[in-house]
Amino acid sequence: MIPMESRHEEMTIEAFDALPHPLGWKFERHPSSRGMETINLRGLDPEVDRQPLLDLYFLAFHDTFEFCDSPLEDILETASKDIAGFLDESRGPMNRATRVAIDMRSGALIGASLIADTLPNLVLEPEDVSGPEQRLLLVDPAWHRHGVATALLEAV
């Protein structure tokens, strides 16, 4: 029996995307081919980024099992509650490591890593301590498999 081995072959992004991707197999691009030179990471600006975050939330989640058979209004309401709850800091103060990813070619917000400092729940868990918590990680589906989530998480 021949053992499975990685194949490290150089190719263009277009050639990689044209490869067959059998269900259940993991395929990754090498970091040098991810096109990260077109992405800028910056801190979140609640005033400027509120609507783009709502749009991104919808793009990232509307076609997932969490919202299967959900009416559009329910998805938009959940997006509004989740984003507002983060931006108004009702679930804990925004951590300074929160970042958004911007496509430098179009200026569009294509990803976000929303991190809050959790507040201890002294009633339910007296030993609980506060600290940073990843609340949402959003990536525009058009940018999946381009290293956007990896870049956002590595920026923490």
C-alpha positions as CSV (number, residue, x, y, z in Angstrom):
1,M,0.0,0.0,0.0
2,I,1.3,3.4,-0.9
3,P,1.1,6.0,1.9
4,M,-0.7,9.3,1.2
5,E,1.7,12.2,0.6
6,S,1.2,15.9,0.0
7,R,1.8,17.2,-3.5
8,H,3.4,20.6,-3.5
9,E,2.9,21.9,-7.0
10,E,3.2,25.5,-8.1
11,M,0.2,26.7,-10.2
12,T,-1.9,29.8,-10.8
13,I,-5.0,30.6,-8.7
14,E,-7.1,30.0,-11.8
15,A,-5.5,26.5,-12.4
16,F,-6.1,25.7,-8.7
17,D,-9.7,26.7,-8.8
18,A,-10.2,24.5,-11.9
19,L,-9.0,21.4,-10.1
20,P,-11.7,18.9,-9.1
21,H,-12.5,19.1,-5.3
22,P,-14.0,15.8,-4.2
23,L,-16.4,16.1,-1.3
24,G,-14.6,15.5,2.1
25,W,-11.1,16.5,0.9
26,K,-9.4,19.6,2.2
27,F,-7.8,21.8,-0.4
28,E,-5.7,24.9,0.4
29,R,-3.8,27.4,-1.6
30,H,-0.2,28.1,-0.6
31,P,0.0,31.4,1.3
32,S,2.0,33.1,-1.5
33,S,-0.9,32.6,-3.9
34,R,-3.7,34.0,-1.8
35,G,-3.7,37.4,-3.2
36,M,-3.2,39.0,0.2
37,E,-1.5,42.0,-1.5
38,T,-5.0,43.3,-2.3
39,I,-6.3,43.2,1.2
40,N,-5.9,45.8,4.0
41,L,-6.6,45.1,7.6
42,R,-7.6,48.0,9.9
43,G,-9.5,48.6,13.1
44,L,-13.2,48.8,13.0
45,D,-14.9,52.2,12.8
46,P,-18.4,51.8,14.2
47,E,-19.8,54.8,12.4
48,V,-18.4,54.0,9.0
49,D,-18.5,50.2,9.2
50,R,-22.1,49.6,10.6
51,Q,-23.9,49.2,7.3
52,P,-21.1,47.3,5.5
53,L,-21.0,44.9,8.5
54,L,-24.8,44.3,8.2
55,D,-24.3,43.6,4.5
56,L,-21.4,41.3,5.2
57,Y,-23.3,39.4,7.9
58,F,-26.1,38.8,5.4
59,L,-23.7,37.6,2.7
60,A,-21.8,35.4,5.1
61,F,-24.8,33.7,6.8
62,H,-28.0,33.9,4.6
63,D,-27.3,30.7,2.8
64,T,-26.2,28.6,5.9
65,F,-28.0,26.0,7.9
66,E,-28.7,28.4,10.7
67,F,-31.1,30.3,8.5
68,C,-32.5,27.4,6.4
69,D,-36.1,28.3,5.4
70,S,-35.9,31.6,7.3
71,P,-37.7,34.5,5.8
72,L,-35.4,37.4,4.6
73,E,-36.9,39.7,7.3
74,D,-35.7,37.2,10.1
75,I,-32.2,37.1,8.7
76,L,-32.0,40.9,8.5
77,E,-33.4,41.2,12.0
78,T,-30.9,38.8,13.5
79,A,-28.1,40.6,11.6
80,S,-29.2,43.9,13.0
81,K,-29.4,42.6,16.6
82,D,-26.0,40.8,16.4
83,I,-24.2,43.8,14.9
84,A,-25.9,46.4,17.1
85,G,-25.2,44.3,20.2
86,F,-21.5,44.3,19.3
87,L,-21.2,47.9,18.3
88,D,-23.1,49.3,21.3
89,E,-21.0,47.1,23.5
90,S,-24.0,45.8,25.4
91,R,-22.3,42.3,25.5
92,G,-18.9,43.6,26.5
93,P,-16.5,46.3,25.4
94,M,-15.1,46.0,21.9
95,N,-11.5,44.7,22.1
96,R,-8.9,46.8,20.4
97,A,-7.9,43.6,18.4
98,T,-11.1,43.8,16.4
99,R,-10.3,44.1,12.7
100,V,-12.0,44.4,9.4
101,A,-10.6,43.4,6.0
102,I,-10.9,45.7,3.1
103,D,-10.5,44.9,-0.6
104,M,-8.0,47.6,-1.7
105,R,-9.2,47.4,-5.3
106,S,-12.9,48.1,-4.6
107,G,-12.8,49.5,-1.1
108,A,-15.4,46.9,0.0
109,L,-15.4,45.5,3.5
110,I,-14.9,41.7,2.8
111,G,-14.2,40.3,6.3
112,A,-14.4,41.1,10.0
113,S,-13.1,39.7,13.2
114,L,-15.3,41.0,16.0
115,I,-13.7,40.6,19.4
116,A,-15.2,41.7,22.7
117,D,-13.9,41.7,26.2
118,T,-16.3,39.5,28.0
119,L,-17.8,40.6,31.3
120,P,-17.7,38.0,34.2
121,N,-21.0,36.4,35.2
122,L,-20.5,36.4,38.9
123,V,-23.9,34.9,39.6
124,L,-23.6,31.8,37.4
125,E,-19.8,31.3,37.5
126,P,-18.2,33.0,40.4
127,E,-14.7,32.0,39.3
128,D,-15.3,33.5,35.8
129,V,-12.9,36.1,34.7
130,S,-13.3,38.6,31.9
131,G,-11.1,38.5,28.8
132,P,-11.2,38.7,25.0
133,E,-13.7,36.6,23.1
134,Q,-14.2,36.1,19.4
135,R,-17.8,37.1,18.8
136,L,-18.1,36.9,15.0
137,L,-15.8,36.0,12.2
138,L,-17.3,37.0,8.9
139,V,-15.9,36.6,5.4
140,D,-17.6,37.5,2.1
141,P,-18.2,34.1,0.4
142,A,-16.6,35.5,-2.8
143,W,-13.4,35.8,-0.7
144,H,-13.5,32.3,0.8
145,R,-10.3,30.3,0.4
146,H,-8.2,33.4,-0.1
147,G,-6.7,33.6,3.4
148,V,-9.0,36.5,4.7
149,A,-10.1,34.7,7.9
150,T,-6.5,33.5,8.5
151,A,-5.2,37.0,8.1
152,L,-7.9,38.4,10.5
153,L,-7.1,35.8,13.1
154,E,-3.4,36.2,12.8
155,A,-3.7,39.9,13.4
156,V,-5.0,39.4,16.9
